[in-house]
Amino acid sequence: MINYYTGVLKNYVGFEGRARRAEYWQFTLVNFVISLVVELIGAAVKFPLLDTIYGLAVFLPGLAVSVRRLHDTGRSGWWNLIVFTCIGIIVLIVFLCQDSKPGPNKYGENPKGIGNQPVDQYGNPYNAGY
């Protein structure tokens, strides 16, 4: 579980490619737990900005893994902006919970390795001349 968290932090500006559900949700879980601990520590030492500093530090990695997760479902990372609508957070959570699109798409190979075959620039599989 920690491996996913540190992997996302190492790839903090990697907005290209695809991320599996496990990578996204385990990062989210560990990030939530660390955020709670940091908030408690900040309250104990009377420094409430500690949680804000942590939040700013993991903002880009969290956004990047979210974009890669949407890529894995065949959607653009711009779908993250749907959270600014009334029911957008529900729609985004549904998108993030969906399984990977089988095979490669225009964002890259399937991270599960299922159904990977060459595709053209539009995500359509090549017919290999048959």
Backbone as CSV, one residue per row, in Angstrom:
resi,resn,N_x,N_y,N_z,CA_x,CA_y,CA_z,C_x,C_y,C_z
1,MET,0.826,-1.186,0.000,0.000,0.000,0.000,0.871,1.250,0.000
2,ILE,1.891,1.260,0.817,2.801,2.401,0.859,3.551,2.539,-0.462
3,ASN,3.796,1.398,-1.149,4.492,1.452,-2.436,3.712,2.269,-3.452
4,TYR,2.390,2.128,-3.470,1.576,2.939,-4.371,1.688,4.418,-4.007
5,TYR,1.646,4.714,-2.714,1.721,6.105,-2.255,3.053,6.732,-2.661
6,THR,4.144,6.052,-2.373,5.451,6.614,-2.728,5.648,6.639,-4.240
7,GLY,5.071,5.671,-4.955,5.155,5.669,-6.414,4.469,6.875,-7.020
8,VAL,3.319,7.234,-6.473,2.603,8.416,-6.963,3.396,9.677,-6.640
9,LEU,3.984,9.739,-5.451,4.777,10.916,-5.093,6.009,11.055,-5.986
10,LYS,6.620,9.932,-6.367,7.787,9.990,-7.251,7.394,10.440,-8.655
11,ASN,6.188,10.108,-9.077,5.692,10.475,-10.404,4.748,11.676,-10.266
12,TYR,5.164,12.678,-9.505,4.267,13.749,-9.102,3.801,14.659,-10.222
13,VAL,4.483,14.708,-11.333,4.012,15.514,-12.458,3.771,14.638,-13.681
14,GLY,3.570,13.354,-13.494,3.310,12.436,-14.601,1.829,12.418,-14.941
15,PHE,1.424,13.315,-15.825,0.019,13.403,-16.211,-0.298,12.521,-17.409
16,GLU,0.703,11.885,-17.984,0.486,11.025,-19.139,0.498,9.563,-18.705
17,GLY,-0.200,8.746,-19.458,-0.260,7.333,-19.145,-1.537,6.986,-18.413
18,ARG,-1.526,5.817,-17.801,-2.715,5.285,-17.146,-2.374,4.789,-15.748
19,ALA,-3.358,4.851,-14.850,-3.184,4.370,-13.476,-4.317,3.405,-13.140
20,ARG,-3.973,2.294,-12.544,-4.970,1.303,-12.131,-5.799,1.822,-10.964
21,ARG,-6.946,1.180,-10.757,-7.784,1.549,-9.612,-7.025,1.387,-8.304
22,ALA,-6.279,0.299,-8.176,-5.547,0.049,-6.931,-4.576,1.192,-6.633
23,GLU,-3.862,1.655,-7.646,-2.907,2.748,-7.439,-3.621,4.001,-6.951
24,TYR,-4.724,4.358,-7.603,-5.445,5.576,-7.235,-6.046,5.475,-5.832
25,TRP,-6.793,4.408,-5.573,-7.512,4.323,-4.307,-6.598,4.050,-3.122
26,GLN,-5.506,3.320,-3.316,-4.580,3.124,-2.204,-3.821,4.413,-1.905
27,PHE,-3.480,5.179,-2.935,-2.884,6.494,-2.694,-3.864,7.377,-1.920
28,THR,-5.128,7.359,-2.337,-6.140,8.190,-1.680,-6.313,7.794,-0.213
29,LEU,-6.336,6.503,0.066,-6.498,6.029,1.440,-5.312,6.437,2.314
30,VAL,-4.102,6.187,1.846,-2.915,6.540,2.627,-2.840,8.062,2.803
31,ASN,-3.161,8.799,1.764,-3.150,10.254,1.839,-4.151,10.754,2.877
32,PHE,-5.342,10.139,2.931,-6.353,10.516,3.907,-5.875,10.259,5.332
33,VAL,-5.291,9.091,5.560,-4.804,8.747,6.905,-3.675,9.685,7.321
34,ILE,-2.724,9.934,6.419,-1.621,10.844,6.738,-2.154,12.248,7.009
35,SER,-3.140,12.670,6.237,-3.723,13.991,6.439,-4.360,14.111,7.826
36,LEU,-5.052,13.055,8.269,-5.637,13.074,9.615,-4.559,13.165,10.687
37,VAL,-3.504,12.376,10.526,-2.412,12.389,11.501,-1.738,13.756,11.540
38,VAL,-1.486,14.327,10.371,-0.852,15.646,10.304,-1.749,16.704,10.936
39,GLU,-3.063,16.587,10.723,-3.990,17.534,11.333,-3.974,17.418,12.861
40,LEU,-3.931,16.193,13.384,-3.863,15.994,14.828,-2.557,16.526,15.402
41,ILE,-1.461,16.279,14.709,-0.165,16.800,15.164,-0.172,18.325,15.143
42,GLY,-0.732,18.897,14.085,-0.820,20.348,13.990,-1.645,20.952,15.117
43,ALA,-2.733,20.276,15.482,-3.556,20.755,16.595,-2.823,20.604,17.924
44,ALA,-2.049,19.525,18.072,-1.332,19.284,19.333,-0.221,20.300,19.551
45,VAL,0.460,20.694,18.482,1.563,21.655,18.627,1.111,23.084,18.341
46,LYS,-0.199,23.270,18.210,-0.799,24.596,17.982,-0.268,25.251,16.708
47,PHE,-0.171,24.451,15.643,0.244,24.950,14.332,-0.743,24.418,13.286
48,PRO,-1.929,25.074,13.167,-2.983,24.550,12.288,-2.636,24.582,10.801
49,LEU,-1.647,25.330,10.416,-1.275,25.397,9.006,-0.509,24.164,8.531
50,LEU,-0.133,23.287,9.445,0.619,22.088,9.077,-0.164,21.223,8.079
51,ASP,-1.473,21.073,8.303,-2.310,20.295,7.393,-2.412,20.978,6.030
52,THR,-2.466,22.284,6.005,-2.514,23.027,4.744,-1.222,22.852,3.961
53,ILE,-0.101,22.881,4.651,1.198,22.688,3.998,1.275,21.291,3.392
54,TYR,0.821,20.285,4.154,0.810,18.920,3.630,-0.115,18.828,2.416
55,GLY,-1.289,19.432,2.503,-2.239,19.409,1.393,-1.667,20.023,0.129
56,LEU,-0.952,21.116,0.276,-0.312,21.741,-0.883,0.797,20.860,-1.449
57,ALA,1.495,20.151,-0.571,2.597,19.292,-1.017,2.099,18.101,-1.834
58,VAL,0.920,17.578,-1.529,0.416,16.411,-2.252,-0.655,16.769,-3.284
59,PHE,-0.898,18.058,-3.511,-1.912,18.466,-4.482,-1.570,17.999,-5.896
60,LEU,-0.363,18.310,-6.367,0.028,17.919,-7.726,0.082,16.405,-7.916
61,PRO,0.694,15.650,-7.000,0.663,14.194,-7.175,-0.761,13.629,-7.192
62,GLY,-1.633,14.154,-6.357,-3.013,13.690,-6.331,-3.750,14.012,-7.621
63,LEU,-3.511,15.198,-8.155,-4.129,15.582,-9.421,-3.601,14.721,-10.557
64,ALA,-2.294,14.456,-10.548,-1.684,13.655,-11.612,-2.229,12.224,-11.608
65,VAL,-2.348,11.600,-10.441,-2.857,10.230,-10.392,-4.340,10.203,-10.759
66,SER,-5.063,11.252,-10.453,-6.464,11.332,-10.843,-6.605,11.428,-12.364
67,VAL,-5.756,12.219,-12.993,-5.768,12.336,-14.455,-5.416,10.992,-15.086
68,ARG,-4.380,10.330,-14.559,-3.994,9.024,-15.110,-5.098,7.987,-14.913
69,ARG,-5.822,8.077,-13.792,-6.938,7.147,-13.542,-8.050,7.382,-14.557
70,LEU,-8.361,8.644,-14.854,-9.371,8.935,-15.866,-8.911,8.461,-17.240
71,HIS,-7.619,8.596,-17.531,-7.083,8.075,-18.788,-7.313,6.574,-18.885
72,ASP,-7.191,5.871,-17.771,-7.359,4.424,-17.775,-8.785,4.026,-18.121
73,THR,-9.745,4.893,-17.820,-11.143,4.609,-18.164,-11.500,5.168,-19.534
74,GLY,-10.519,5.712,-20.260,-10.751,6.217,-21.608,-11.239,7.650,-21.652
75,ARG,-11.096,8.389,-20.558,-11.570,9.775,-20.504,-10.392,10.736,-20.380
76,SER,-10.648,11.955,-20.773,-9.650,13.003,-20.647,-9.520,13.424,-19.188
77,GLY,-8.355,13.910,-18.818,-8.146,14.403,-17.462,-8.947,15.646,-17.144
78,TRP,-9.445,16.311,-18.181,-10.262,17.510,-17.972,-11.571,17.193,-17.257
79,TRP,-11.946,15.911,-17.198,-13.151,15.521,-16.470,-13.035,15.842,-14.976
80,ASN,-11.832,16.080,-14.486,-11.664,16.473,-13.084,-12.400,17.769,-12.772
81,LEU,-12.572,18.607,-13.778,-13.241,19.896,-13.556,-14.729,19.750,-13.281
82,ILE,-15.278,18.560,-13.470,-16.706,18.351,-13.240,-17.071,18.514,-11.762
83,VAL,-16.083,18.474,-10.876,-16.370,18.632,-9.443,-16.903,20.027,-9.125
84,PHE,-16.758,20.963,-10.023,-17.246,22.323,-9.788,-18.720,22.486,-10.129
85,THR,-19.385,21.408,-10.525,-20.822,21.444,-10.760,-21.534,20.861,-9.540
86,CYS,-22.846,20.913,-9.560,-23.618,20.476,-8.382,-23.421,19.010,-8.039
87,ILE,-23.537,18.119,-9.017,-23.418,16.687,-8.737,-22.125,16.114,-9.298
88,GLY,-21.200,16.971,-9.642,-19.976,16.548,-10.296,-19.128,15.587,-9.499
89,ILE,-19.077,15.735,-8.191,-18.228,14.855,-7.379,-18.742,13.420,-7.447
90,ILE,-20.062,13.252,-7.508,-20.631,11.906,-7.604,-20.265,11.274,-8.941
91,VAL,-20.392,12.050,-10.011,-20.054,11.558,-11.345,-18.571,11.203,-11.411
92,LEU,-17.716,12.055,-10.855,-16.275,11.798,-10.875,-15.929,10.529,-10.095
93,ILE,-16.544,10.324,-8.954,-16.289,9.110,-8.170,-16.708,7.868,-8.959
94,VAL,-17.826,7.949,-9.666,-18.264,6.821,-10.496,-17.220,6.541,-11.573
95,PHE,-16.718,7.594,-12.231,-15.684,7.418,-13.257,-14.426,6.784,-12.668
96,LEU,-14.012,7.253,-11.490,-12.784,6.754,-10.871,-12.926,5.313,-10.376
97,CYS,-14.159,4.863,-10.145,-14.394,3.495,-9.680,-14.519,2.492,-10.820
98,GLN,-14.693,2.975,-12.036,-14.877,2.065,-13.160,-13.601,1.304,-13.471
99,ASP,-13.779,0.126,-14.076,-12.655,-0.717,-14.455,-11.936,-0.118,-15.661
100,SER,-10.719,-0.581,-15.880,-9.917,-0.137,-17.021,-10.592,-0.517,-18.324
101,LYS,-10.359,0.309,-19.345,-10.757,-0.073,-20.689,-9.770,-1.141,-21.143
102,PRO,-10.254,-2.270,-21.661,-9.323,-3.324,-22.077,-8.461,-2.869,-23.246
103,GLY,-7.243,-3.344,-23.235,-6.321,-3.013,-24.318,-5.807,-1.592,-24.210
104,PRO,-4.933,-1.223,-25.128,-4.404,0.129,-25.113,-5.451,1.129,-25.605
105,ASN,-5.323,2.354,-25.171,-6.134,3.428,-25.717,-5.192,4.570,-26.086
106,LYS,-5.729,5.725,-26.419,-4.861,6.811,-26.883,-3.958,7.355,-25.781
107,TYR,-4.154,6.906,-24.537,-3.328,7.358,-23.426,-2.218,6.376,-23.077
108,GLY,-2.238,5.188,-23.672,-1.167,4.229,-23.425,-1.668,2.807,-23.268
109,GLU,-0.729,1.947,-22.907,-1.025,0.524,-22.706,-1.866,0.340,-21.449
110,ASN,-2.637,-0.734,-21.437,-3.403,-1.086,-20.259,-2.420,-1.491,-19.157
111,PRO,-2.456,-0.844,-17.989,-1.500,-1.203,-16.934,-1.679,-2.618,-16.406
112,LYS,-2.838,-3.205,-16.630,-3.053,-4.589,-16.227,-2.443,-5.556,-17.234
113,GLY,-2.144,-5.064,-18.443,-1.581,-5.907,-19.484,-2.619,-6.728,-20.222
114,ILE,-3.895,-6.474,-19.973,-4.971,-7.251,-20.591,-5.358,-6.632,-21.935
115,GLY,-5.276,-7.449,-22.977,-5.730,-7.018,-24.288,-4.847,-6.010,-24.979
116,ASN,-3.604,-5.881,-24.572,-2.724,-4.906,-25.199,-2.359,-5.353,-26.608
117,GLN,-2.631,-4.514,-27.554,-2.228,-4.707,-28.934,-2.008,-3.326,-29.526
118,PRO,-1.286,-3.199,-30.620,-1.008,-1.888,-31.181,-2.285,-1.148,-31.584
119,VAL,-2.285,0.173,-31.365,-3.416,1.018,-31.750,-2.920,2.198,-32.553
120,ASP,-3.825,2.798,-33.340,-3.465,4.006,-34.081,-3.626,5.223,-33.184
121,GLN,-3.461,6.413,-33.738,-3.502,7.643,-32.942,-4.872,7.919,-32.334
122,TYR,-5.910,7.253,-32.809,-7.262,7.452,-32.292,-7.678,6.379,-31.291
123,GLY,-6.773,5.449,-30.988,-7.088,4.395,-30.039,-7.708,3.168,-30.663
124,ASN,-7.782,3.125,-31.993,-8.346,1.960,-32.685,-7.261,0.923,-32.925
125,PRO,-7.560,-0.377,-32.722,-6.532,-1.402,-32.941,-6.159,-1.508,-34.413
126,TYR,-4.865,-1.744,-34.644,-4.396,-1.986,-36.012,-4.895,-3.334,-36.486
127,ASN,-5.110,-3.441,-37.776,-5.571,-4.702,-38.347,-4.396,-5.523,-38.864
128,ALA,-3.199,-5.128,-38.692,-1.988,-5.881,-39.035,-2.029,-6.469,-40.449
129,GLY,-2.768,-5.863,-41.359,-2.776,-6.266,-42.754,-3.590,-7.481,-43.098
130,TYR,-4.469,-7.931,-42.234,-5.259,-9.124,-42.523,-6.573,-8.743,-43.146
